[in-house]
Structure formats: structure tokens, C-alpha cells
Amino acid sequence: MQKIQMTTPLVEMDGDEMTRILWQAIKEKLLLPFVDLKCEYYDLGLPYRDETDDQVTVDAANAIKKYGVGVKCATITPNAQRVEEYHLKEMWKSPNGTIRALLDGTVFRAPVVVKGITPTVSTWKQPIVLARHAYGDIYRNTELKVPAGGLAELVVTDENGKETRRPIHQFAGDGVVMGMHNTDASIESFARACFNYALSIKQDLWFSTKDTISKTYDHRFKDIFQEIYDAEYKEKFEKAGITYFYTLIDDAVARVIRSEGGFIWACKNYDGDVMSDMVATAFGSLAMMTSVLVSPDGNYEYEAAHGTVTRHYYKHLNGEETSTNSVATIFAWSGALRKRAEMDNLPELSAFADRLEKATIDTIESGIMTRDLYLLSTLPEKRAVNSMEFLDEIAARLRG
């Protein structure tokens, strides 16, 4: 069988633990037999990130700027335990946070919906898309431990050297302090990305923060969204028959739970991180959540929205069988291939991406699935298979 040809490389970013094992298996079983895969490879596994002082992550982000499309495996963001486990030089920041900051993009996450998996929230009839701001907040924070008696202040020095100070807290005992930031330019990019995406799929857009408490920081997000909507998008939304509205994050959660779905929910960086996991879990599994980072410059990075599946990795190392759901990682590859095909005008490659997703969904809907889905599925006939058997079943449908 003649392989489908590519003309421009994808930026391939390898990752960690069980998802790294599945990454290679997906390539060997589902991609390389059908596509003459062209990739510029970057190893974002934690050992190599440590070896390069995390320069490899910066290089990967710059490569996405060069080629336009990247696909990323799940990676470890180390905590103190990981520093000890991997003998790291330091507690490196989130690679996703680094890439998102360099690309200044917005993350759009949506669940993969299949027959037999009923959402935990009974009112949900349609997928909910999470639009997550991908810059700043706690992912680019500065933090310190504060000794007893310490005074924490917020200090801003303007270009002329003039200081503005605000007291944060006078510590009677030991404590911690954290500083966060964002930029108008990034918030504006976030807003336009959300409005454009809503118009492209003709769905209502909700945006939520906590401006009643954060009267400057969160309120800035609210104001910028409203200003851009009124000036650039209000008429377009009305013509498309869709709506935009702002509400507090706690009110949004209540509304989401009572809704039927079928809309875009835009959140700040941390809110989007948490709420996308909530939506994914309620729709069935974190491993069924797609994720794409869209930059204002038209660059795209596709990834799975879950972690590295550490528990399964150590079972794998001990020679034990695992049943790890690889759907989100497969859809990261299919999304990247489809976007590459769109940019390079390669209809065969685009058709293959569609076939890959259909084969994956058809496998699950035929009753063959990993154990996480088996425990949730209401199909009358179903069978749980291991990690590699699941990929083999998809491959058989691709060949058929």
C-alpha cells in the first residue's frame, strides 16, 4: 500500500511515562503504516528537559512558530517528589505553560462523545467546549516562603523609576506569598480567539471570572472582553444568531450543570485547567478530552488534555498488563495531521485523519474499549481490552 505523502514536517514533542509508551505504539500501529510521516522531533521527557536546562521546550515552541503545527505527548510538571525521583537540577516549570506563553495562544478543549457513555450530568446533551487562556496567572508565577515578621508588598516600578507600593500582608508567623501577572495584549488575543472560534462553530460564548473579588485583575479581563465584543463582534454574533455573555465563575458553574451543553465556556488559565477536567470527567473520561492551542499568528499545537498516567507506567515497568485509554492522544495526532493537510492542501492526509478518528470511535461503539470506558459503558455487549489490543483493533479497522 502506497503511503500518504506529507510536504511540511509536524513538530513532534515526545513526553513521559505511560503516555510516552503509547505515543510510540500509536506511531507504529496507526500512523507509519499509512503515512510517510515527516516530523521534527523534540524530546520533552523530563530527563532530557533536565539535561538541556529546559531549553528543548523553548526550541520546540519556536519550531511550532516555524512550521505552524505541533503535536505533543503528555509531560510531567515536576513537584518536590519528582525532583527527588528523577534527580533533577531544579523544579522545572510546566512545559505546557512555557509553550503557551511563547505562542500566546488559547486552548480549546472538547470531549470526544461516543455511544454508550452517558454524561454524569443528566441534562448534558451536547459537548461543552472549554476555551482556556494560555498565558500567565499561576503558571508564570513568582512565589516565596515568608519568615515570621516578614512584610510582603506589591511593588511596581515605572519606566521613569517611580515606585507604586501596596502592602500584601504583615506575617506574624511563617507563610507564603505569590505574585501573578497578565498583559492586556494576551487578554485581547484570548478574547478575539474565543469570539472567532464561536463564530466558526456558531455556538454561544460564555466568559466567567471573579471580578467581584478581584476588582482589578479579573475585572480587566471582563472589561477587555466586553470592549472587543462591542467594537468588533456584536453585529457578527447577532447576524450568526449566537450570543455572548459574562457571568461570575461560581454562577457559570451552576449554569453549566443545569445546561444542555452545546456552547463555549471561556475561562482564565487556572479556571480552565480545573473546569476542563471537570467537564471531561463528567462526559466520561479525562482520556476522552481533545485539546488544541491556537495562537494569534495562526500556529496550532495539539495534545491530550490529561497527565502521563503514572500508575499504569509503573505497572508496565513491572511487566503487568495495562488498559490505558489512548483516545485523546490519537485525536491529538489526527488533529495535527488534519491541520497540516489543511495548510498544505493535502486532501488525502485530511481524509486519513478523519478515518483515524472514525476507526477509534467505531472501535469503542462496537463494544471494544479500555477498562476506564468499560466501567462506564451502557452498551449491551462490551469487552475490556489492554492498551495494545485497543490500538490493534483500531488498526484493523483502518486497514479494512
Contacts in CASP RR format, 6 or more apart in sequence:
PFRMAT RR
TARGET T0000
AUTHOR 0000-0000-0000
METHOD contacts of the structure
MODEL  1
MQKIQMTTPLVEMDGDEMTRILWQAIKEKLLLPFVDLKCEYYDLGLPYRD
ETDDQVTVDAANAIKKYGVGVKCATITPNAQRVEEYHLKEMWKSPNGTIR
ALLDGTVFRAPVVVKGITPTVSTWKQPIVLARHAYGDIYRNTELKVPAGG
LAELVVTDENGKETRRPIHQFAGDGVVMGMHNTDASIESFARACFNYALS
IKQDLWFSTKDTISKTYDHRFKDIFQEIYDAEYKEKFEKAGITYFYTLID
DAVARVIRSEGGFIWACKNYDGDVMSDMVATAFGSLAMMTSVLVSPDGNY
EYEAAHGTVTRHYYKHLNGEETSTNSVATIFAWSGALRKRAEMDNLPELS
AFADRLEKATIDTIESGIMTRDLYLLSTLPEKRAVNSMEFLDEIAARLRG
1 33 0 8 1.000
1 34 0 8 1.000
3 33 0 8 1.000
3 34 0 8 1.000
3 35 0 8 1.000
3 36 0 8 1.000
4 34 0 8 1.000
4 35 0 8 1.000
4 36 0 8 1.000
4 346 0 8 1.000
4 348 0 8 1.000
4 349 0 8 1.000
4 352 0 8 1.000
5 36 0 8 1.000
5 346 0 8 1.000
5 348 0 8 1.000
6 35 0 8 1.000
6 36 0 8 1.000
6 37 0 8 1.000
6 38 0 8 1.000
6 340 0 8 1.000
6 344 0 8 1.000
6 346 0 8 1.000
6 349 0 8 1.000
7 38 0 8 1.000
7 344 0 8 1.000
7 346 0 8 1.000
8 38 0 8 1.000
8 67 0 8 1.000
8 340 0 8 1.000
8 343 0 8 1.000
8 344 0 8 1.000
9 38 0 8 1.000
9 39 0 8 1.000
9 40 0 8 1.000
9 67 0 8 1.000
10 37 0 8 1.000
10 38 0 8 1.000
10 39 0 8 1.000
10 40 0 8 1.000
10 67 0 8 1.000
10 69 0 8 1.000
10 70 0 8 1.000
10 71 0 8 1.000
10 336 0 8 1.000
10 337 0 8 1.000
10 340 0 8 1.000
11 39 0 8 1.000
11 40 0 8 1.000
11 42 0 8 1.000
11 60 0 8 1.000
11 63 0 8 1.000
11 64 0 8 1.000
11 66 0 8 1.000
11 67 0 8 1.000
11 68 0 8 1.000
11 69 0 8 1.000
11 70 0 8 1.000
11 71 0 8 1.000
11 301 0 8 1.000
12 39 0 8 1.000
12 40 0 8 1.000
12 41 0 8 1.000
12 42 0 8 1.000
12 70 0 8 1.000
12 71 0 8 1.000
13 42 0 8 1.000
13 44 0 8 1.000
13 60 0 8 1.000
13 70 0 8 1.000
13 71 0 8 1.000
13 72 0 8 1.000
13 73 0 8 1.000
13 75 0 8 1.000
14 20 0 8 1.000
14 23 0 8 1.000
14 41 0 8 1.000
14 42 0 8 1.000
14 43 0 8 1.000
14 44 0 8 1.000
14 45 0 8 1.000
14 73 0 8 1.000
15 23 0 8 1.000
15 43 0 8 1.000
15 44 0 8 1.000
15 45 0 8 1.000
15 72 0 8 1.000
15 73 0 8 1.000
15 74 0 8 1.000
15 75 0 8 1.000
15 308 0 8 1.000
16 44 0 8 1.000
16 45 0 8 1.000
16 46 0 8 1.000
16 73 0 8 1.000
16 74 0 8 1.000
16 75 0 8 1.000
16 76 0 8 1.000
16 308 0 8 1.000
17 74 0 8 1.000
17 76 0 8 1.000
17 308 0 8 1.000
17 309 0 8 1.000
17 310 0 8 1.000
17 313 0 8 1.000
18 308 0 8 1.000
18 309 0 8 1.000
18 310 0 8 1.000
18 312 0 8 1.000
18 313 0 8 1.000
18 316 0 8 1.000
18 322 0 8 1.000
18 324 0 8 1.000
19 73 0 8 1.000
19 74 0 8 1.000
19 304 0 8 1.000
19 307 0 8 1.000
19 308 0 8 1.000
19 309 0 8 1.000
19 329 0 8 1.000
20 45 0 8 1.000
20 73 0 8 1.000
20 308 0 8 1.000
21 313 0 8 1.000
21 316 0 8 1.000
21 387 0 8 1.000
22 324 0 8 1.000
22 326 0 8 1.000
22 329 0 8 1.000
22 387 0 8 1.000
22 391 0 8 1.000
23 73 0 8 1.000
23 329 0 8 1.000
25 326 0 8 1.000
25 387 0 8 1.000
25 388 0 8 1.000
25 391 0 8 1.000
26 326 0 8 1.000
26 329 0 8 1.000
26 330 0 8 1.000
26 333 0 8 1.000
26 391 0 8 1.000
27 37 0 8 1.000
29 388 0 8 1.000
29 391 0 8 1.000
29 392 0 8 1.000
29 394 0 8 1.000
29 395 0 8 1.000
30 330 0 8 1.000
30 333 0 8 1.000
30 356 0 8 1.000
30 391 0 8 1.000
30 394 0 8 1.000
30 395 0 8 1.000
30 398 0 8 1.000
31 37 0 8 1.000
31 333 0 8 1.000
33 395 0 8 1.000
33 399 0 8 1.000
34 352 0 8 1.000
34 398 0 8 1.000
35 337 0 8 1.000
35 349 0 8 1.000
35 352 0 8 1.000
40 63 0 8 1.000
40 67 0 8 1.000
42 56 0 8 1.000
42 57 0 8 1.000
42 59 0 8 1.000
42 60 0 8 1.000
42 63 0 8 1.000
43 56 0 8 1.000
44 56 0 8 1.000
44 57 0 8 1.000
44 60 0 8 1.000
44 72 0 8 1.000
44 73 0 8 1.000
44 75 0 8 1.000
44 95 0 8 1.000
45 75 0 8 1.000
45 76 0 8 1.000
46 75 0 8 1.000
46 76 0 8 1.000
46 78 0 8 1.000
46 82 0 8 1.000
46 86 0 8 1.000
46 88 0 8 1.000
46 92 0 8 1.000
47 86 0 8 1.000
48 56 0 8 1.000
49 56 0 8 1.000
49 57 0 8 1.000
49 75 0 8 1.000
49 92 0 8 1.000
49 95 0 8 1.000
50 86 0 8 1.000
50 88 0 8 1.000
50 89 0 8 1.000
50 92 0 8 1.000
53 89 0 8 1.000
54 92 0 8 1.000
54 93 0 8 1.000
54 95 0 8 1.000
54 98 0 8 1.000
57 95 0 8 1.000
57 98 0 8 1.000
57 99 0 8 1.000
58 98 0 8 1.000
58 102 0 8 1.000
60 72 0 8 1.000
60 99 0 8 1.000
61 98 0 8 1.000
61 99 0 8 1.000
61 102 0 8 1.000
61 103 0 8 1.000
62 102 0 8 1.000
63 70 0 8 1.000
64 70 0 8 1.000
64 99 0 8 1.000
64 103 0 8 1.000
64 299 0 8 1.000
64 300 0 8 1.000
64 301 0 8 1.000
65 102 0 8 1.000
65 103 0 8 1.000
65 297 0 8 1.000
65 299 0 8 1.000
68 298 0 8 1.000
68 299 0 8 1.000
68 300 0 8 1.000
68 343 0 8 1.000
69 299 0 8 1.000
69 300 0 8 1.000
69 301 0 8 1.000
69 302 0 8 1.000
69 336 0 8 1.000
69 339 0 8 1.000
69 340 0 8 1.000
69 343 0 8 1.000
70 300 0 8 1.000
70 301 0 8 1.000
70 302 0 8 1.000
70 336 0 8 1.000
71 301 0 8 1.000
71 302 0 8 1.000
71 303 0 8 1.000
71 332 0 8 1.000
71 333 0 8 1.000
71 335 0 8 1.000
71 336 0 8 1.000
72 96 0 8 1.000
72 99 0 8 1.000
72 301 0 8 1.000
72 302 0 8 1.000
72 303 0 8 1.000
72 332 0 8 1.000
73 303 0 8 1.000
73 304 0 8 1.000
73 329 0 8 1.000
74 303 0 8 1.000
74 304 0 8 1.000
74 306 0 8 1.000
74 307 0 8 1.000
74 308 0 8 1.000
74 309 0 8 1.000
74 329 0 8 1.000
75 95 0 8 1.000
75 96 0 8 1.000
75 308 0 8 1.000
76 82 0 8 1.000
76 308 0 8 1.000
77 92 0 8 1.000
77 93 0 8 1.000
77 94 0 8 1.000
77 95 0 8 1.000
77 96 0 8 1.000
78 86 0 8 1.000
78 88 0 8 1.000
78 91 0 8 1.000
78 92 0 8 1.000
79 91 0 8 1.000
80 91 0 8 1.000
82 88 0 8 1.000
82 91 0 8 1.000
83 90 0 8 1.000
83 91 0 8 1.000
93 139 0 8 1.000
94 139 0 8 1.000
96 139 0 8 1.000
96 303 0 8 1.000
97 134 0 8 1.000
97 139 0 8 1.000
97 140 0 8 1.000
99 293 0 8 1.000
99 301 0 8 1.000
100 107 0 8 1.000
100 134 0 8 1.000
100 135 0 8 1.000
100 139 0 8 1.000
100 293 0 8 1.000
101 134 0 8 1.000
101 135 0 8 1.000
101 136 0 8 1.000
101 139 0 8 1.000
101 140 0 8 1.000
103 134 0 8 1.000
103 293 0 8 1.000
103 295 0 8 1.000
103 297 0 8 1.000
103 299 0 8 1.000
103 301 0 8 1.000
104 134 0 8 1.000
104 135 0 8 1.000
104 185 0 8 1.000
104 186 0 8 1.000
104 189 0 8 1.000
104 295 0 8 1.000
104 296 0 8 1.000
105 134 0 8 1.000
105 135 0 8 1.000
105 189 0 8 1.000
105 190 0 8 1.000
105 193 0 8 1.000
105 293 0 8 1.000
105 294 0 8 1.000
105 295 0 8 1.000
105 296 0 8 1.000
106 131 0 8 1.000
106 132 0 8 1.000
106 133 0 8 1.000
106 134 0 8 1.000
106 189 0 8 1.000
106 190 0 8 1.000
106 193 0 8 1.000
106 194 0 8 1.000
106 197 0 8 1.000
106 293 0 8 1.000
106 294 0 8 1.000
107 130 0 8 1.000
107 131 0 8 1.000
107 132 0 8 1.000
107 133 0 8 1.000
107 134 0 8 1.000
107 272 0 8 1.000
107 291 0 8 1.000
107 292 0 8 1.000
107 293 0 8 1.000
107 294 0 8 1.000
108 129 0 8 1.000
108 130 0 8 1.000
108 131 0 8 1.000
108 132 0 8 1.000
108 197 0 8 1.000
108 264 0 8 1.000
108 291 0 8 1.000
108 292 0 8 1.000
108 294 0 8 1.000
109 129 0 8 1.000
109 130 0 8 1.000
109 132 0 8 1.000
109 276 0 8 1.000
109 279 0 8 1.000
109 280 0 8 1.000
109 289 0 8 1.000
109 290 0 8 1.000
109 291 0 8 1.000
109 292 0 8 1.000
109 305 0 8 1.000
110 127 0 8 1.000
110 128 0 8 1.000
110 129 0 8 1.000
110 130 0 8 1.000
110 289 0 8 1.000
110 290 0 8 1.000
111 127 0 8 1.000
111 128 0 8 1.000
111 279 0 8 1.000
111 280 0 8 1.000
111 283 0 8 1.000
111 284 0 8 1.000
111 288 0 8 1.000
111 289 0 8 1.000
111 290 0 8 1.000
112 288 0 8 1.000
112 289 0 8 1.000
112 290 0 8 1.000
112 327 0 8 1.000
112 328 0 8 1.000
112 331 0 8 1.000
112 361 0 8 1.000
113 127 0 8 1.000
113 283 0 8 1.000
114 288 0 8 1.000
114 361 0 8 1.000
114 364 0 8 1.000
114 365 0 8 1.000
114 373 0 8 1.000
115 365 0 8 1.000
115 379 0 8 1.000
116 365 0 8 1.000
116 377 0 8 1.000
116 378 0 8 1.000
116 379 0 8 1.000
117 283 0 8 1.000
117 284 0 8 1.000
117 285 0 8 1.000
117 288 0 8 1.000
117 364 0 8 1.000
117 373 0 8 1.000
117 376 0 8 1.000
117 377 0 8 1.000
117 378 0 8 1.000
118 376 0 8 1.000
118 378 0 8 1.000
119 282 0 8 1.000
119 283 0 8 1.000
119 284 0 8 1.000
120 281 0 8 1.000
120 282 0 8 1.000
120 283 0 8 1.000
120 284 0 8 1.000
121 257 0 8 1.000
121 282 0 8 1.000
123 257 0 8 1.000
123 258 0 8 1.000
123 259 0 8 1.000
123 260 0 8 1.000
123 261 0 8 1.000
124 259 0 8 1.000
124 260 0 8 1.000
124 261 0 8 1.000
124 282 0 8 1.000
124 283 0 8 1.000
125 260 0 8 1.000
125 261 0 8 1.000
125 262 0 8 1.000
126 260 0 8 1.000
126 261 0 8 1.000
126 262 0 8 1.000
127 261 0 8 1.000
127 262 0 8 1.000
127 283 0 8 1.000
128 256 0 8 1.000
128 259 0 8 1.000
128 261 0 8 1.000
128 262 0 8 1.000
128 263 0 8 1.000
128 264 0 8 1.000
128 265 0 8 1.000
128 279 0 8 1.000
128 283 0 8 1.000
129 197 0 8 1.000
129 201 0 8 1.000
129 203 0 8 1.000
129 262 0 8 1.000
129 263 0 8 1.000
129 264 0 8 1.000
129 265 0 8 1.000
130 264 0 8 1.000
130 265 0 8 1.000
130 267 0 8 1.000
130 272 0 8 1.000
130 275 0 8 1.000
130 276 0 8 1.000
130 279 0 8 1.000
131 190 0 8 1.000
131 193 0 8 1.000
131 194 0 8 1.000
131 197 0 8 1.000
131 205 0 8 1.000
131 264 0 8 1.000
131 265 0 8 1.000
131 266 0 8 1.000
131 267 0 8 1.000
132 266 0 8 1.000
132 267 0 8 1.000
132 268 0 8 1.000
132 269 0 8 1.000
132 271 0 8 1.000
132 272 0 8 1.000
132 273 0 8 1.000
132 276 0 8 1.000
133 186 0 8 1.000
133 187 0 8 1.000
133 190 0 8 1.000
133 266 0 8 1.000
133 267 0 8 1.000
133 268 0 8 1.000
133 269 0 8 1.000
133 272 0 8 1.000
134 190 0 8 1.000
134 269 0 8 1.000
134 293 0 8 1.000
135 182 0 8 1.000
135 183 0 8 1.000
135 186 0 8 1.000
135 190 0 8 1.000
135 269 0 8 1.000
136 180 0 8 1.000
136 181 0 8 1.000
136 182 0 8 1.000
136 186 0 8 1.000
136 269 0 8 1.000
137 180 0 8 1.000
137 182 0 8 1.000
137 268 0 8 1.000
137 269 0 8 1.000
137 270 0 8 1.000
138 178 0 8 1.000
138 180 0 8 1.000
138 269 0 8 1.000
138 270 0 8 1.000
139 269 0 8 1.000
139 270 0 8 1.000
140 180 0 8 1.000
140 181 0 8 1.000
141 178 0 8 1.000
141 179 0 8 1.000
141 180 0 8 1.000
142 178 0 8 1.000
142 179 0 8 1.000
143 176 0 8 1.000
143 177 0 8 1.000
143 178 0 8 1.000
143 179 0 8 1.000
144 176 0 8 1.000
144 177 0 8 1.000
144 178 0 8 1.000
145 174 0 8 1.000
145 175 0 8 1.000
145 176 0 8 1.000
146 152 0 8 1.000
146 171 0 8 1.000
146 174 0 8 1.000
146 175 0 8 1.000
146 176 0 8 1.000
146 177 0 8 1.000
147 171 0 8 1.000
147 173 0 8 1.000
147 174 0 8 1.000
148 171 0 8 1.000
148 172 0 8 1.000
148 173 0 8 1.000
148 174 0 8 1.000
149 170 0 8 1.000
149 171 0 8 1.000
149 172 0 8 1.000
149 173 0 8 1.000
150 170 0 8 1.000
150 171 0 8 1.000
151 167 0 8 1.000
151 169 0 8 1.000
151 170 0 8 1.000
151 171 0 8 1.000
152 167 0 8 1.000
152 168 0 8 1.000
152 169 0 8 1.000
152 170 0 8 1.000
152 171 0 8 1.000
152 177 0 8 1.000
153 165 0 8 1.000
153 166 0 8 1.000
153 167 0 8 1.000
153 168 0 8 1.000
154 165 0 8 1.000
154 166 0 8 1.000
154 167 0 8 1.000
154 168 0 8 1.000
154 179 0 8 1.000
155 163 0 8 1.000
155 164 0 8 1.000
155 165 0 8 1.000
156 163 0 8 1.000
156 164 0 8 1.000
157 163 0 8 1.000
157 164 0 8 1.000
158 164 0 8 1.000
168 177 0 8 1.000
169 177 0 8 1.000
180 217 0 8 1.000
182 217 0 8 1.000
182 220 0 8 1.000
182 221 0 8 1.000
184 220 0 8 1.000
184 224 0 8 1.000
187 220 0 8 1.000
187 221 0 8 1.000
187 224 0 8 1.000
187 225 0 8 1.000
188 224 0 8 1.000
188 228 0 8 1.000
189 295 0 8 1.000
189 296 0 8 1.000
190 266 0 8 1.000
191 224 0 8 1.000
191 225 0 8 1.000
191 228 0 8 1.000
191 229 0 8 1.000
192 228 0 8 1.000
192 232 0 8 1.000
192 296 0 8 1.000
193 294 0 8 1.000
193 296 0 8 1.000
194 205 0 8 1.000
194 207 0 8 1.000
194 225 0 8 1.000
194 264 0 8 1.000
194 266 0 8 1.000
195 205 0 8 1.000
195 228 0 8 1.000
195 229 0 8 1.000
195 232 0 8 1.000
195 233 0 8 1.000
195 236 0 8 1.000
195 237 0 8 1.000
195 244 0 8 1.000
197 264 0 8 1.000
197 294 0 8 1.000
198 204 0 8 1.000
198 205 0 8 1.000
198 237 0 8 1.000
198 242 0 8 1.000
198 244 0 8 1.000
198 264 0 8 1.000
199 233 0 8 1.000
199 236 0 8 1.000
199 237 0 8 1.000
199 240 0 8 1.000
199 242 0 8 1.000
201 264 0 8 1.000
202 240 0 8 1.000
202 241 0 8 1.000
202 242 0 8 1.000
203 242 0 8 1.000
203 262 0 8 1.000
203 263 0 8 1.000
203 264 0 8 1.000
204 242 0 8 1.000
204 243 0 8 1.000
204 244 0 8 1.000
204 245 0 8 1.000
204 262 0 8 1.000
204 263 0 8 1.000
204 264 0 8 1.000
205 242 0 8 1.000
205 243 0 8 1.000
205 244 0 8 1.000
205 245 0 8 1.000
205 263 0 8 1.000
205 264 0 8 1.000
205 266 0 8 1.000
206 244 0 8 1.000
206 245 0 8 1.000
206 246 0 8 1.000
206 247 0 8 1.000
206 252 0 8 1.000
206 255 0 8 1.000
206 263 0 8 1.000
206 264 0 8 1.000
206 265 0 8 1.000
206 266 0 8 1.000
207 221 0 8 1.000
207 222 0 8 1.000
207 225 0 8 1.000
207 244 0 8 1.000
207 245 0 8 1.000
207 246 0 8 1.000
207 247 0 8 1.000
207 266 0 8 1.000
207 267 0 8 1.000
208 246 0 8 1.000
208 247 0 8 1.000
208 248 0 8 1.000
208 249 0 8 1.000
208 251 0 8 1.000
208 252 0 8 1.000
208 265 0 8 1.000
208 266 0 8 1.000
208 267 0 8 1.000
208 271 0 8 1.000
209 218 0 8 1.000
209 219 0 8 1.000
209 221 0 8 1.000
209 222 0 8 1.000
209 248 0 8 1.000
209 249 0 8 1.000
209 267 0 8 1.000
209 268 0 8 1.000
209 271 0 8 1.000
210 218 0 8 1.000
210 248 0 8 1.000
210 249 0 8 1.000
210 250 0 8 1.000
211 218 0 8 1.000
211 219 0 8 1.000
211 221 0 8 1.000
211 222 0 8 1.000
211 248 0 8 1.000
212 248 0 8 1.000
218 268 0 8 1.000
221 268 0 8 1.000
222 246 0 8 1.000
225 246 0 8 1.000
225 266 0 8 1.000
226 246 0 8 1.000
229 237 0 8 1.000
229 244 0 8 1.000
233 244 0 8 1.000
237 243 0 8 1.000
237 244 0 8 1.000
247 255 0 8 1.000
249 267 0 8 1.000
249 271 0 8 1.000
252 265 0 8 1.000
253 275 0 8 1.000
256 265 0 8 1.000
256 279 0 8 1.000
265 275 0 8 1.000
265 279 0 8 1.000
267 275 0 8 1.000
276 289 0 8 1.000
276 291 0 8 1.000
276 305 0 8 1.000
277 286 0 8 1.000
277 289 0 8 1.000
277 305 0 8 1.000
279 289 0 8 1.000
280 286 0 8 1.000
280 288 0 8 1.000
280 289 0 8 1.000
280 305 0 8 1.000
280 306 0 8 1.000
283 289 0 8 1.000
284 373 0 8 1.000
284 376 0 8 1.000
285 325 0 8 1.000
285 327 0 8 1.000
285 372 0 8 1.000
285 373 0 8 1.000
285 376 0 8 1.000
286 305 0 8 1.000
286 306 0 8 1.000
286 307 0 8 1.000
286 328 0 8 1.000
287 304 0 8 1.000
287 306 0 8 1.000
287 324 0 8 1.000
287 325 0 8 1.000
287 326 0 8 1.000
287 327 0 8 1.000
287 328 0 8 1.000
287 370 0 8 1.000
287 372 0 8 1.000
288 325 0 8 1.000
288 327 0 8 1.000
288 328 0 8 1.000
288 373 0 8 1.000
289 304 0 8 1.000
289 305 0 8 1.000
289 306 0 8 1.000
289 328 0 8 1.000
290 302 0 8 1.000
290 304 0 8 1.000
290 305 0 8 1.000
290 328 0 8 1.000
290 331 0 8 1.000
290 332 0 8 1.000
290 335 0 8 1.000
291 302 0 8 1.000
291 303 0 8 1.000
291 304 0 8 1.000
291 305 0 8 1.000
291 328 0 8 1.000
291 332 0 8 1.000
292 300 0 8 1.000
292 301 0 8 1.000
292 302 0 8 1.000
292 303 0 8 1.000
292 335 0 8 1.000
293 300 0 8 1.000
293 301 0 8 1.000
293 302 0 8 1.000
293 303 0 8 1.000
294 300 0 8 1.000
300 336 0 8 1.000
300 339 0 8 1.000
302 331 0 8 1.000
302 332 0 8 1.000
302 333 0 8 1.000
302 335 0 8 1.000
302 336 0 8 1.000
302 339 0 8 1.000
303 332 0 8 1.000
304 328 0 8 1.000
304 329 0 8 1.000
304 331 0 8 1.000
304 332 0 8 1.000
305 328 0 8 1.000
306 328 0 8 1.000
309 324 0 8 1.000
312 322 0 8 1.000
312 324 0 8 1.000
312 387 0 8 1.000
315 321 0 8 1.000
315 322 0 8 1.000
316 322 0 8 1.000
321 386 0 8 1.000
322 386 0 8 1.000
322 387 0 8 1.000
323 370 0 8 1.000
323 371 0 8 1.000
323 372 0 8 1.000
323 374 0 8 1.000
323 384 0 8 1.000
323 385 0 8 1.000
323 386 0 8 1.000
323 387 0 8 1.000
323 390 0 8 1.000
324 370 0 8 1.000
324 387 0 8 1.000
325 370 0 8 1.000
325 372 0 8 1.000
325 373 0 8 1.000
325 390 0 8 1.000
326 370 0 8 1.000
326 387 0 8 1.000
326 390 0 8 1.000
326 391 0 8 1.000
327 360 0 8 1.000
327 364 0 8 1.000
330 356 0 8 1.000
330 357 0 8 1.000
330 360 0 8 1.000
330 394 0 8 1.000
331 357 0 8 1.000
331 360 0 8 1.000
333 356 0 8 1.000
334 353 0 8 1.000
334 354 0 8 1.000
334 356 0 8 1.000
334 357 0 8 1.000
335 353 0 8 1.000
337 349 0 8 1.000
337 350 0 8 1.000
337 352 0 8 1.000
337 353 0 8 1.000
337 356 0 8 1.000
338 349 0 8 1.000
338 350 0 8 1.000
338 353 0 8 1.000
338 354 0 8 1.000
340 346 0 8 1.000
340 349 0 8 1.000
341 347 0 8 1.000
341 348 0 8 1.000
341 349 0 8 1.000
341 350 0 8 1.000
341 353 0 8 1.000
342 350 0 8 1.000
355 398 0 8 1.000
356 394 0 8 1.000
356 398 0 8 1.000
359 394 0 8 1.000
359 397 0 8 1.000
359 398 0 8 1.000
360 394 0 8 1.000
362 397 0 8 1.000
363 369 0 8 1.000
363 390 0 8 1.000
363 393 0 8 1.000
363 394 0 8 1.000
363 397 0 8 1.000
364 373 0 8 1.000
364 377 0 8 1.000
365 379 0 8 1.000
367 377 0 8 1.000
367 379 0 8 1.000
367 381 0 8 1.000
367 382 0 8 1.000
367 383 0 8 1.000
368 382 0 8 1.000
368 383 0 8 1.000
368 385 0 8 1.000
368 390 0 8 1.000
368 393 0 8 1.000
369 377 0 8 1.000
369 382 0 8 1.000
369 383 0 8 1.000
369 384 0 8 1.000
369 385 0 8 1.000
369 390 0 8 1.000
370 384 0 8 1.000
370 385 0 8 1.000
370 386 0 8 1.000
370 387 0 8 1.000
370 390 0 8 1.000
371 384 0 8 1.000
374 382 0 8 1.000
374 383 0 8 1.000
374 384 0 8 1.000
385 393 0 8 1.000
END
